[in-house]
Amino acid sequence: MASIRELHHQLISKERSAQEIAQAALNRIAALEPKLHSFLCVTAEHAISQAKAVDAKISAGEEIGLLAGIPIGIKDNMCTKGIPTTCASKMLADFVPPYESTVTQKLAQAGAVTVGKTNLDEFAMGSSTENSAYHVTANPWDITRVPGGSSGGSAAAVAADECTIALGSDTGGSIRLPASFCGVVGMKPTYGLVSRFGLVAFGSSLDQIGPFGRSVEDTAILLNAIAGYDPKDSTSLKVDIPDYTQSLKPDLKNLKIGIIKETFGDGLDPVIATAVNKAIEQLKQLGAEVREISCPRFRYGLPSYYIIAPSEVSANLARYDGVKYGFRTPDPENLLSMYTDTRAEGFGTEVKRRIMVGTYTLSAGYYDAYYLKAQKVRTLIKQDFEKAFEQVDVLVSPTAPTTAFKAGEKNADPLSMYLTDLMTIPVNLAGLPGISVPCGFDDGGLPIGLQLISNVLREDLLFQVAYAYEQSTDWKTHTPQLS
């Protein structure tokens, strides 16, 4: 599994061409997809065309950036001009965007080679990638288990070396959870750091695009390329973007790290607690000062999120009505049945569940009792984080309470599925950046993730801690055995 820098060196030394690298990725996808189902759409012709353009630049003696010629997977809820964007839903089965999302446009300008659109839970609603309308993605470490969600296709594709890097979106943990389950690095940046223009909306105050990589450095390089102000996105932050690779240092001297005590206790698998505690000891060895920190409202993140997010879903998904674009039920009896039948037939079970919950909490008589109260709790959670960052630079917790579960295990119990995001959701509610890095394996050989959280726009600290930890262990050298 070559890194971005290794592939870049091969390209500029003319050891390999971009076309050869792209074809190797496409061959790997063709060999593994019957087992994994990481992709919804493989863009072979498009990838070879992009690779040829990179080779032409090299042949002409032009300098190329680090991402030029690097195979990347794009989560299929980001608009790609001329390439289907389905959100893994029947509702958008035939939708081909007439425009490019800001992030994919930036990647194209950087010379990255898009090998395909990756699978997800429908409209990014889920924690297992089992809610896709098309197929269930398998975890490369054990194909009977889920890869996490909703960005499970992107995480599985990177873990299985079907692509070097990938993009996902994170509304309540949808990058960090699959990164943990699949043994890769996944980051959710500060809300507003990466443009959401062209990202199909789920929860507009929570959604954030972010990078996957097999190493911290690869993840930092990808974030360098996609971060930055975008006038097309009203929530985009107008801030200077540092070179995140400059934060990759081998020690943690003078850094203060806080252990969120509320993330240890009931519901946490003891094997994960042991692995994370060993990782914390390693951070101490690297020079960090470690102390316990309380975020007393942390546990209220889950119920707050499952009021706020469905409320935003109810509003955002109202546009899918069979009139403007997307699926329309065939031969409706009248206008009303066209609306109702289109939505009944076009949306899956989990999407309908969240629309109904959101519509209920926004309805007259319930807005104050549920939605407004959840927003007040959100503010309290943010205040807890602010107080914590007055004492420490970075917070640490497990990424998930368990390792990857069996496919189908939680389908009949939505509440059990929701609990999977217990550790990750508060970060989205507060708009903070978070990263998951591998920190061990359970007794069955399934990966365990360590979550690091920093204050707004302090991705540099996350990369520093994650990199120092990664370099002091050998977890990133472990790879799933696939053929």
N, C-alpha and C positions, 0 to 999 in steps of 0.2 A: 504494500500500500504506500505509494509515493506521496510525499507532501507537495504543497504548492511550490515551495522553493526548489525541491528536487525536480519536479516537472519543468519548472522555468529554466533550470540549468540545462536540462536535456534539450530543451527547445533552442536556447541561444547558442549552445555548443553544437547544434545540429546533429546530436546523437539520435534524436527522434523528431519527427515532424508533428505538427498539431493534428494533422489528419490521422496519423498513426495512433496518437493518444486518444483521439475521439473514437476511432474505430475499435480500439481495445475496450473502451467503456461500453460502446454499443454491443460488442460481442459478449461482454460480461452480463449486460442487461438481458440479452437474448437467452443466455444460458440459465440465468437465475430466476427470471420472471415467472416461469411456470410454478415455482415454489413460493416466491416471496410476494408477488403482486405489489411491488413498491410504486409502480408507475400506472397512471391512467392513460397516458399518451406518450409514446416515444417519438422524438422528432429527429429521426436519423438524417434525412436530407438537409434539414435546417442546420443540424450540428456540423455536418461535413462542409456545408457552405461557409459557416462561420470559421471553421478550422482552416479552410483554404485561404480565407482572407488573412488570417494570422501568418500562415506560411508565406504568403506573398509579401507581407511586411518584412519578415525575416530575410527573405531572399533579396529584397531591395535594400537591405542594410539598415532598416529603420529600427529604432529601439522599441521594445514592447514592455508593457507593464507586467506585474507579477501574475495577474489573473488571465492574461492573454493565453488562449489555448487550453484553459483549465476546464474540464467537464463539470457541469453544475446541474442539479435538479431544482426545479421550481415548483413549490406547492401550488396545486391547481385551484387556488382562490386568488391568484394574482393575474391580472389581465396581460395577455401576450398577443400582440397584433397578428392576426392571420393564423393563430394557433388556438384550438379549442380551450375554453376555460369553463369547466363544468361545476366546480365546487363539489364534485362527487355527488351531484344531485340530478335526478331526472328533470327537475325544473329547468336546468341549464344544459341539458344534454347536447343540444345543437348550437350552443352559443359560441360564436367566434368573434372576439372583441375587435372593434375597428380602431383601437388605440392601444398603446403600450403603457404599462404601469411605470412609474418613475424608477423603481428599483431595477426592473428588467431592462429598462432603457440604459441605465447607468452601467449595468453589467455588460450589455452589448457594446457600449462605447469602450469599456475596459478590455474587450476582446474575449470575454468568457464564452464558453461553448455550451449552449443549452442542449442537453441530451433528452430532456422530457419533462412532463408535468407529473408531479407525484400525487399519490393517493392521500386522502384525508377523510375524517368524519364529515358527513354532509354539512356544508356551510360552516365547517370547523367546529361543530357541536358534538363533543365527545372526548373520551379519554383513552380510546383503544383502537381507533380507525376501523371499528366494526360497523359504524353507521354509514359507511359509504354505500351509495346506491349501486355500485358496480362490483366490487369485490373486497374481501378482507385481506389486509396486508399482514404478513407473518413476521415474527421477530427472527432475525438472522441467527440469533444464539440458540433458539429452539422454535422451530416453525409451528409448533402446537400452541405457542403463546403469542400474545399481542405485542405490538411494538410501542404501545402508548399512543396518545392522540392529543390534539387532532392532527398534528404534523407527523404522523407515524410513517407515512411513505417516504418523506425526506430523511428521517432519522435512519430508517431501515436501509435506504439506498446508500447512504454514507457508510454505515456500519459494514455493509456487504461489498463495498468498493465498486458499486455500480456507477458512482460519481465521486469526485474528490470532495466536493462541498455541496451544500444545498441551502435553500431558503425555506423558512417556515414562518408561521404567524403564531403569536402567543396572546391569548385573551385571558386565560386563567391558569396557564402552565403548559400550553400546547406545544412549546419548543422544549422546555426543560424536562417535562415528564418523559416524552419519547427519547430524549437524549439520555436520561437516566436508564430507561428500560433497554436501550440499544447499545449502551456503552460508548457513546460519543460525547463530544462537547457541544452544548447548545446554549445560546444566549438570547435573553429577552432584553433589548436595550431600554433606556429611559423613554417614556412615552413622549413622542414628538421628535425623537432624534432621527428616526428613519421615516421617510414619507410614506403615507398610507394611500397616496393617489394611485388608483388602479387595483387596490386591495378590495375585494368584495366584502362589504361590511357585515360584521356579526354584532359586536358590541363596540360602538364607535368610541366610547370613552376608555376602552380597555385594550382594543386590538393594537398589536405592534409587530411589525415584521422584524425578523432576526435571523442570524446565521447558524448553520450547523457545520462542524468540521471534525476531523478525526484527531486534531490537536488544537491546543489553545492558540498557537500561532496562526494556523489556517483560519480559525474563526475570527481572529483579530484582523487579518488581511481582508477577509470578506466584509467585515463591518466597515473598514476604511472605505471600501468602494461604494457602499450603499447609504452611509450616514450623510446628513447634510440638509440644509434648509431647502424647502420646495414651496414656491408661491402657489402651487396648485392644491396644496394641503393646508387648510386653515388652522390645523393643530400643529403644524411643523414649527420647530424651534429654530430661531435665527441665532445660532451660536457657532463659534469656531470649532472645527473638528480636528482634534489632534491625531497624530499618527500613533495608533494604538499599539503598533509593534514596538514602539520605543518604551513601552511600559513592561516589556517582558524581561524581568530581572530575576536572578536566581535566589535572592534572599528576601526576607520579610522584616529586616531590622527596622525598628521604630514604628511598626504598624501595630494597631490595636484591633483585635478580632473578638467579637462578641458571640457567644453561643446562645441562641434563642431558646430559653429553657422550656417554653411552652410547646416546642416541637419534639420534645422527648417525653415519653410517657405512654398512656393508654393508646392502643391502636398502632404503635410503631413496632414493626418486626424486630425482635431482639438481634437478629443477624445484622440488620441495617444499623441499629444503634451501635453495635460493636464496631462495624466498619467505619462509621462516621466518627466515633470517638478516637479510633486509631488515626484517622486523617487529621483530627484536631491536634493530637499529640505530635504529628508530623509538622504541622504548622508552627507549633511551639519550638520544635527542633530547628526550624528555619529562621527563628529569631523573632517571631511574633509574640506580642503580649496577649494572652487569652484570658477572658473573664466571662462569667455568666451574665446575660442581659435578659430582662423581662420585657416582653411586649404583651401586656395583659389582655388586649383585645384581639390578639392574633387568631384565636380560635373562632371569633365571630366573623372572620373573613368568608368562610364557606356559606353560611346562611345569607349574608349580605349580598354576596356575589350572585347567588341563585335567585335573588329578587332583581338586582340591578341589570344583570346580563340578559335575562329573558325579557325584561321591559324594553331594552334597546333592540332585542331581536324582533319583538312585536312590531316596533316602528320600522326597522330596517327592511324586514321581509314583506311588509305590506305592498311593496312595489311589484311583487310577483303575483300578478292577478290575471294573467292570460291575455292582457290587452296590449301592453307595450312591447314585450319581448319575452323569450323563453317559452316553455311548454304551455300549450293550451289544450284543454280536454276536447276530444273530437265530438262533433255533433251535439253541442249542448242544446237543451230544450229552450232556454231563454237566457237573458243577460245574467240574472242572479245565479242560475245553475252553472253558467260558464265560470263565474268567479269561484263559487264554492267547490265545484268538481275539479277545477284546475288545481286549486290548492290542496284538496284532499288527495288527488292522484299524484301531484308533482312533488310533494314533500314527504319525507320519511317520518317514522314514528317519533324519534327524538326531537326533530325540528318542530313537529306539531305540538309536542309536549311543552316545549319552551315558549312557543308562540302563545299557547293558551295560558300558561302561567303568567307571562308578561302582560298579556291583555287584561287578565284579572287584576293584577297588582296596580295597573294604571287606571283602572275603571273608577268611576265616581263612587265615593264611599270607602275605597280601599287604598287610594293613593297615599293619604296621610299615614294610615296604619301600617303600610308595608314599604312602599317605595321611598317615601320621605324619610322614614325611620332608618332604612338601609343606607341611605345617603349620609345620614348623621353618623351612623356607625363607621362608614367608610372614612369620614373625617377623623374620627377617634383613632382608627387604625393608623392613618397617616401620621397623626400626632405622636403615637407610640414610637413609630419609626424615627421621627424627628428627634425625640428625646434620646433614643438609643444612639443615634449618630452624633449626639453631643458627647458621648462617652467613648465610642469606638469608630474605626474607619470602615470596617466590613463586618457583616453579620453572617453566621454560618448555621446551616440546618441540614437535615436530610432533604433530598429533592422529593422523594416519595415515601409513603409509609410502608410500601412493600416493593418487591421486585415484580417483574412482568408476570401477569396472571394468565391462566389458560383462556384461549379463545372461547367465548360463549359462557364463561363462568359467572359473569356479572350482568348478563343481558336482561335477566328477569328481575333485577333489583337496581333500578336507577339510582337510588340513594347510596348504595354501596359503591357504584361507579363514581358518583360525584365525590365521595370521600377520597378518591385517589388524588384529587387536586388540593388536598388539605394544606400542604406545605407551600404551594406555589401561588395560590390565589391572592393572598394579601399583598404580594409584590405588585400585581396588576392594579389592585384597588388604589394603591398609593402612587402609581406611576413610576416606580423605581426600576433600576436595572437589576437583573439576576442572571447567574450563569450556573449551569450544571456541568460538573466534571466527573469522570469515572473515579471511584475510590475503593473498588473492590468487587468481589463476587460472592454470591450466596453459596450454600452447599450444593445447589444444583448447577452451578456454573453460570448463573444469570447476573448481569451487571448491576452494580449499586451506584447511585449518583450522590455527589456532595453538592449542595446548593450554597452559593455565595451571593450575598445581597449588599449593594452599596447605596449611598445617597444619590440623588438625581445627578446625572451627567458625570458620575465618577466611574465610568466603565474602565478607565485606566487602572483604578485600584483593583477591580475584579480581575482584569487580565494579569496584573502583577501577582496577585495571590494564587490564582488558578495556574499560572505558568510555573511559579516556583514550586507549588505542590506537584504538578504534573512531572516536572523534571527530576524531582526527588523520588519518584516511584516508577514502576514499570507497567502501570496499568494500561497505558496507551499502546504497548507492544502486543497486548492480547487481542486476537482477532477471532471472529466466529469461523468455524470450520465448515465452509460451503464449497461445493464443486458443481 
